[in-house]
Amino acid sequence: MSDTSYLAAFIAVAALATFATRIIPFLFFERHTEHPLIKHLGRYLPAAVMALLATVFLQRSGDWSAAVPGLDAILAGALVIAVHLWRRNALISIAAGTATYMLIRQTGVLELGLVG
């Protein structure tokens, strides 16, 4: 087997496995949408996942040695919360927070004293 065909087979298997993990829950839960556990998970799991991601983000991504420790991550996190409360759209709020965080980190705006 050549390197190209091996790589193509690897990509095909990885794509199939990824697709299967995304579609199987929808196939399984289609008949169980009224089950109390499914309703409970649908209501509370997204907020729990967002809280977990925010906690990990603040711990790992913030510049805790800056003049105002963690301000870069806290500003981006606050923007995510504000945009989400305003628009109620997770994709828009995550995109806004990510863009803001990357802008702060890439431009060094907080280090220059332009903000804060």
C-alpha positions in Angstrom: 0.0 0.0 0.0 1.4 3.4 -1.0 1.7 6.3 1.3 -1.0 8.2 -0.6 -3.5 5.3 -0.4 -2.7 4.7 3.2 -3.3 8.4 4.0 -6.6 8.4 2.0 -7.8 5.3 3.9 -6.8 6.8 7.2 -8.7 10.0 6.5 -11.8 8.1 5.3 -11.9 6.0 8.5 -11.4 9.0 10.7 -14.1 10.9 8.8 -16.5 7.9 9.1 -15.8 7.5 12.8 -16.3 11.2 13.4 -19.6 11.3 11.5 -20.8 8.2 13.3 -20.2 9.7 16.7 -22.2 12.8 15.7 -25.1 10.9 14.2 -25.6 8.0 16.5 -27.1 10.1 19.4 -29.7 11.6 17.1 -30.7 8.2 15.9 -30.9 6.8 19.4 -32.7 9.7 21.1 -35.1 10.3 18.3 -37.6 8.0 19.9 -36.9 9.1 23.4 -37.2 12.9 23.2 -40.0 13.0 25.8 -38.0 11.1 28.4 -37.5 13.2 31.5 -33.7 12.5 31.6 -33.3 13.7 28.0 -35.3 16.8 28.8 -33.2 17.4 31.9 -29.9 17.0 30.0 -31.2 19.2 27.2 -32.0 22.0 29.6 -28.9 21.9 31.9 -26.0 20.3 30.1 -25.2 23.2 27.7 -24.9 25.6 30.6 -22.7 23.1 32.5 -20.4 22.6 29.6 -20.1 26.4 29.0 -19.2 26.9 32.7 -16.6 24.1 32.6 -15.1 25.6 29.4 -15.1 29.1 30.9 -13.3 27.8 34.0 -10.6 26.0 32.1 -10.2 29.0 29.8 -9.7 31.4 32.6 -7.2 29.1 34.4 -5.2 28.2 31.3 -5.4 31.2 29.0 -5.3 34.3 31.3 -2.1 36.2 31.7 -1.9 35.9 35.5 1.4 37.8 35.7 0.0 41.0 34.1 -0.6 44.3 36.0 -4.3 43.2 36.3 -4.0 39.4 36.6 -6.2 37.6 34.0 -7.8 40.7 32.6 -7.4 39.5 29.0 -9.4 36.3 29.7 -11.8 38.0 32.0 -12.7 40.7 29.4 -13.3 38.1 26.7 -15.3 35.9 29.1 -17.5 38.9 30.2 -18.1 39.7 26.5 -19.2 36.1 25.9 -21.7 36.4 28.8 -23.0 39.8 27.6 -23.4 38.8 24.0 -25.1 35.5 25.0 -27.6 37.3 27.3 -28.2 39.8 24.5 -28.5 37.5 21.5 -29.1 34.0 23.1 -26.9 32.5 20.4 -23.9 30.4 21.6 -22.1 30.5 18.3 -22.2 34.3 18.1 -21.2 34.7 21.8 -18.3 32.2 21.5 -17.1 33.8 18.2 -17.2 37.3 19.8 -15.3 36.2 22.9 -12.7 34.3 20.8 -12.1 37.2 18.5 -11.8 39.7 21.4 -9.3 37.4 23.2 -7.2 36.9 20.1 -7.3 40.7 19.4 -6.1 41.5 22.9 -3.4 38.9 22.8 -2.2 39.6 19.3 -2.1 43.4 19.5 -0.9 43.6 23.1 -3.5 46.2 23.8 -3.5 45.6 27.5 0.3 45.7 27.7 0.4 49.1 26.0 -1.9 50.6 28.6 -4.7 51.3 26.1 -7.2 49.4 28.1 -7.4 49.0 31.9 
